[in-house]
Structure formats: structure tokens, C-alpha cells
Amino acid sequence: MKPIIAPSLLSADFGNLERDVKMLNESKADWMHLDIMDGVFVPNISYGMPVVKAIRKISEKPLDVHLMITQPERYIHEFKQCGADLLTVHWEACTHLHRTICQIKEEGMLAGVALNPHTPVAGLEDIINDVNLVLIMSVNPGFGGQKFIPRSLHKISELRDMIKRNKSEALIEVDGGVCRDNVADIVKAGADAVVAGSAVFKAADPAAEIITLKDCE
């Protein structure tokens, strides 16, 4: 199976955002990954609901929305209204994670949970059958262009074993430092989907780079 490719619009040219979204529409990308940062949970501020809503109007691909914010449960309904298809929240940001996952599903979205590099996958054992996706952060969240943390490969494999053991249908997504040099190892470790920002948008031919990532062997 070829991996799901979800280019991160955090690395797009915001002066030409419509152009970049239309390029992804015409490319082999599967999803569009949107990073929402509040400057509290992570040391950066990205964009919010108006931008997601604007992207939804021109995107022909599912919107994979990743909330890197505190108390994400406050905004679940709003992101559904903005057009999110998949909404991922952080394990570290949710006091009542199971409740939050249920709220996302009740809004008709797929529900994901993200783990920071320091967070072990073992904490997902009791919820792995409730989520549609687990996002392994392979860099410390907040900024694009960081290098992949090699230890992440072990976490991906460990999570894949958990999913099989529990007969879960959750997908594994990996975000951070993904590029043509490591994507094959990431997929071999067990990833179903990869997020690529700088690797795609800083390439001479972004659409061709997406094909390279998807055809990893």
C-alpha cells in the first residue's frame, strides 16, 4: 500500500495560498494538513478558523486539521463548521481525552490523537479502539523545517503492534522532518500516512516531490 500523503500548508506561500491549494488539488496528495497553533501549547502561532474556512472553499481534498492548542474541546464544533474532515487533538492537552474523542465523532468528523516526542504510546492502550488515527510527532511541535527524531521509528513500530494486538482500525500518521530520505523507513515501521511540509513546498517541483514520497520503496 502506498502511504497517504498529507502536505502541511504551514509551509505554503501564504501570499499565494490559493495557488498552492489548487496545486495540491491537481497533485497526487491525499489530504491537506492544517496545523493550528495557539502560542500557548506550542511556542508559535499559525492560523485559525477563518483560514481553514477559506481553504475549505477551494480544497478538493479532505482537510486533516491538527490542533496544537490548549483545551481543544472548546473549538470542536467550530472546526466542524469550518470544514474539517479529520480533527486531531493532543494527548497532552486533553484532561478528558475519551470525552473529547467522542465529541469529535459526534460532530461527524474522524477523530485523531497526537503524541509529542516525549509521550509514550502505552498511554493509548485504553483508547486505541476509539480513535480513527494516531499522529506520532517526530519533531517537537511548533515549527516547520525540523529534523526527524530517529527514535520515532521505534514508537511507530510499537504503536503498530498495539493496533494489531487490539484489532484496532486506527491509522498511524507521522509528522515532522519527513522527506524522501526517510519516508521509506517510516512506512516500513508501520506508518499509513505522512505529513510533509518543507519537503514538498521547498522542492523545485512540489507536485513531483509528492509523487516521490508516495512511491517510496
Secondary structure, DSSP 8 states (H G I E B T S, - for coil): ---EEEEBGGGS-GGGHHHHHHHHHHSS---EEEEEEBSSSSS-B---HHHHHHHHHH--S-EEEEEESSSGGGGHHHHHHHT-SEEEEEGGG-SSHHHHHHHHHHTT-EEEEEE-TTS-GGGGTTTTTT-SEEEEESS-TT-SS----TTHHHHHHHHHHHHHHTT---EEEEESS--TTTHHHHHHHT-SEEEESHHHHTSSSHHHHHHHHHT--
